[in-house]
Amino acid sequence: MSITKERKRELIEQFRIHENDTGSVEVQIAILTERINRLIEHFEKHKHDTNSKRGLLSLVGRRRKLLKYLARTNPESYKNLIAKLGLRK
């Protein structure tokens, strides 16, 4: 359910804005999306894991807030990020 250091580093490299960027909104959304996708895979095997479902809902809510903020402050970056991550079909 958690992501490896290597995968997190890859996501930071792919979505960062400048060289030292590790915590911009785009990077945070990409990392949250990766964690959400891993939890969804976990639920395919473990349907009754209610504690993890609560955590999933928390992650989805946090990502939704960040996406809302990004759409409000930088619509162009929001559209690019949505396309890269495959959200909002």
N, C-alpha and C positions, 0 to 999 in steps of 0.2 A: 504494500500500500504506500509506503514511502518511496521516494525516488533515490537513486544512487547519486553519489557525488559527481560521477562522470556525466550522467544524464543531466543533472542540474547545471553543470558547467557548460554542456552543449547548448542547453536552452538559453543560458545567459549570453553565450557567444552569438547565438542566432538572433535574439530579440533586443540586444542592448542598443542604446542610442549613441553612446560614445565609448571610448576605450575603457574607462574606469567605472562604467555603469553596471551596478549589480542589483539595484533595487528600484528601478523606474517602474511605472505602472505597467508598461508593456511586459517587462520581465516577470513581474509578480503575477500577471494574468496568465502568462505562458506556464509558469510553474504550477499555479493552481489548476490549470486545465490538465496538466500531466497527472497531478495527484488525483483529480476527479476521475480521469479515464482509468487509472489503475484501480481505484475503488470500485468502479463499475464492473471491471473484469473480476474483481474479488467477489462481487455479489452474484455473479453467474454460478459460482460454485457454492457459496454460502448464503443462501437466501434469507435465513433467519437471524443474521447478525445485526441486531437492532442497534447496538452501541455504535457500530461503524456507520450505520445509516444516519444516525444523528450527526456524526462527524462529517459525513458527505453533505448533508443539508447545510451545515455551517460553512463548508468550503464553497458550495454553490452560491450561498448568500454573499460571501465575501467577494467572490469573483464578479457577481452581478453588480455590487456596489462599485467596484473598480472599473468595470466596463461602462457603467453609467457616468462616472466621473470622467473617464477618457472621452466618451462621446460628447460630453458637454464642453471640455476644455480643448480637445484636439480632434475634430471629426475626421480629418484625413488619416491620421494615425489609427484611429478607431476602425475605419473601413479596411485599412491594410491588415491590421491585426486579425480582424474577424475572418478575412479571406485566408490568411496564413494558417490559422488554427482550425478552420473549417467549422466555425460556429454560425448560428443563425442562418439556417439553410433557406 
